[in-house]
């Protein structure tokens, strides 16, 4: 006999893992894009940004996007 409660719990854990992966991708891809744009603009203006600055900018963008998307996903689900 199947244990339906165990199956539902496993399915919920799988859904949560895929949701977390989706949120991570939704946050990292635009953060990498805009960090690259910032680096290119800085280099074009003759003021290349340091790696620490670019890492800080990328982390700030990713954190903001992750928190905004997490709020939207929480309200939708």
C-alpha positions as CSV (number, residue, x, y, z in Angstrom):
1,X,0.0,0.0,0.0
2,X,1.3,3.4,-0.9
3,X,2.0,6.1,1.7
4,X,0.3,9.1,0.2
5,X,1.4,11.5,2.9
6,X,5.1,10.6,2.3
7,X,4.6,11.0,-1.5
8,X,3.0,14.4,-1.0
9,X,5.9,15.5,1.2
10,X,8.4,14.4,-1.3
11,X,6.6,16.2,-4.1
12,X,6.5,19.4,-2.1
13,X,10.2,19.2,-1.4
14,X,10.9,18.7,-5.1
15,X,8.7,21.7,-5.9
16,X,10.5,23.8,-3.4
17,X,13.9,22.8,-4.8
18,X,12.9,23.7,-8.3
19,X,11.4,27.0,-7.1
20,X,14.6,27.9,-5.4
21,X,16.6,27.0,-8.5
22,X,14.3,29.2,-10.6
23,X,14.6,32.1,-8.2
24,X,18.4,31.8,-8.2
25,X,18.5,31.8,-12.0
26,X,16.1,34.7,-12.2
27,X,18.4,36.7,-9.8
28,X,21.8,35.8,-11.2
29,X,21.3,36.2,-14.9
30,X,20.2,39.8,-14.8
31,X,22.8,40.6,-12.1
32,X,25.6,39.2,-14.3
33,X,24.3,41.2,-17.3
34,X,24.1,44.5,-15.4
35,X,27.5,43.9,-13.7
36,X,29.0,43.4,-17.2
37,X,27.3,46.6,-18.4
38,X,28.7,48.5,-15.5
39,X,32.2,47.1,-16.2
40,X,32.0,48.0,-19.9
41,X,30.8,51.5,-19.1
42,X,33.5,52.0,-16.6
43,X,36.2,50.8,-19.0
44,X,34.7,52.9,-21.8
45,X,34.9,56.0,-19.7
46,X,38.5,55.2,-18.8
47,X,37.8,54.3,-15.2
48,X,37.8,50.5,-14.9
49,X,36.0,49.2,-11.8
50,X,37.8,46.9,-9.5
51,X,36.8,43.3,-9.0
52,X,35.6,44.0,-5.5
53,X,33.4,46.8,-6.7
54,X,31.9,44.6,-9.5
55,X,31.4,41.8,-7.0
56,X,29.6,44.2,-4.6
57,X,27.4,45.6,-7.4
58,X,26.5,42.1,-8.6
59,X,25.7,40.8,-5.1
60,X,23.5,43.8,-4.4
61,X,21.6,43.4,-7.7
62,X,21.2,39.6,-7.2
63,X,20.1,40.1,-3.5
64,X,17.5,42.7,-4.5
65,X,16.1,40.6,-7.4
66,X,16.0,37.4,-5.3
67,X,14.1,39.1,-2.5
68,X,11.7,40.8,-4.9
69,X,11.0,37.5,-6.8
70,X,10.7,35.6,-3.5
71,X,8.0,38.0,-2.4
72,X,6.1,37.6,-5.8
73,X,6.4,33.8,-5.7
74,X,5.2,33.7,-2.1
75,X,2.1,35.7,-2.9
76,X,1.4,33.6,-6.0
77,X,1.7,30.3,-4.2
